Each structure stands twice: as C-alpha cells, then as structure tokens.
C-alpha cells in the first residue's frame, strides 16, 4: 500500500516538473521571436564580432537619406554574379528595408536593378580609381562610401609594399571632398590566382593599420573585415571563388554584403552618419 502511494506521488511530481519545463520553454521561444530570431534580419552566424548587428534599427540615423557610392573594380561591379548584383543590390536592399531613402551614385551604371549607379572599373588599381574619383565625387558628394579596392594592385604586383599609403591618401581625399561622408573600407577577399594570396595577406595588414590610424584620428571610418584568415565566420573562402581566381560566386558576394551591412550598423552605433549635402541629387534613387 505504501509503495502504491509513493508511486502516485512521484508520478504527480514528474508531471508537474514537465509542465513547468514546457511553460518556461514556450516563454523563451516567444521572447526569441520578439527579438527577431527566425526573421530575415537575424544572422545565426554573425559576419563580425559586432554583437548588436543581429537586430535591425527601425531607422538608421533617425531616417536620414543615404547617398551611397560603391567604389572599386570588377568585384565591386559584381562580375560573375547573377545579374551583376554582387554585394551592391543586397546591401542597398538592406538599407532601404531599414526605412531610409537610398540613392546609389556614380558615373557608371551596371546591374539588373534600377538604382545601379557605381564608380568601379575592371582592372582598376587604387591610384587609377583615385583619378576617376576627382571627376565624380565633387559633384555627387555621397555621405557613404563603400570601398573594396586593391585586388588589382595585387594581381599586377604593382608597388604592393606601399598600398597602405595609397589607401590612406584616397580615403583622406574622399573625406576632404565630401565632408559629411562616412567611409567603410574593407580588407580584400581571398584570391586563388597562383602567387597572389601572399600579396593579399600583406596588403590586408596594411589596410587594417590604415583604418586603425584613421579611427584614432577621429575620422569617420569603419573597417569591414573580408578575409577568412582572421577567424571570423561567413567570409568567402577559396571554394566560394570562381575559376578565374578572383571573383566570388553569388554566395560569396552575399557574404560580402552581410559583412558590409554589419559595418553600416557599427557606423550607426558610433553616430558617424551625417545627412548628405543638398546639391540637387534626389534622395530616392528608385523614384
């Protein structure tokens, strides 16, 4: 008799504990849904160590418009990617989805989407891009520059030991010519062309150093870390690079867009963004 009573007691206790566990688990899941887990904004494998990048702001910089110039060479153009979207269209879509008006600007147009202006040329080195910039930056004055440049310096083995000097001069020119701008500069993605990757790794160290120096000077610069060798997840690896050894497949470009987006959120958290100058350029590139 006593054994029967004991069994009934432990059965009730087990069912009570199970019910409590179910209630707690449901509450945790409900909380996660409220914080954005499972939504298109949530990155289960964040592309940087910037923790708050998982959650979207309702508006960036209190809703100010973004006049964006993508600058670089064929990787910035999105060569090899479907529709030449590259990382440009996904990043533009994320900016617009935050509720901000966006207008991409530049002297070139490329990509199977409406607002597809950019400043990027195949085979261009940093010094050559700097030469192009003096003809377009003064008249457009973006408030956000997105840079991925230097790969062709490495491919051409063109004075790579001084690449950091050229990058610093270029970024300083952009900030001086467009004083309300923030610059997101990036290290270079991996490259599988023979003998090029060691140059990539060397110039990436220079780019990191330049970004660190400029940030210490109080300049509105953020670094987007693109190379997987730093141990961060979701960066293009050799398997994500097309047979030409330089341009990523679509997935690699999507990873780059995510890294740039996290850098945008980092710039927002630091209060770096300022409204673009009023110079007659519309706020909405799709209008």
Secondary structure, DSSP 8 states (H G I E B T S, - for coil): -HHHHHHHHHHHHHHHHHHHHHHHHHHHHHHHHHTTTTSTT--SS-SSS-GGGGS--SSGGGG--EEEEEEESHHHHTTTSGGG-TTHHHHHHHHHHTT--EEE--SEE-SSSSS-EEEE-TT--HHHHHHHHHHHHHHH--SEEEEE--HHHHHTT-SGGGHHHHHHHHHHHHHHHSTT-EEEEE------STTTHHHHHHHHHHHHHHHHHHHHTT-SEEEE---GGGS-SS---GGGB-TTSSSB-HHHHHHHHHHHHHHHHHHHHTT-------SS--S-TT-
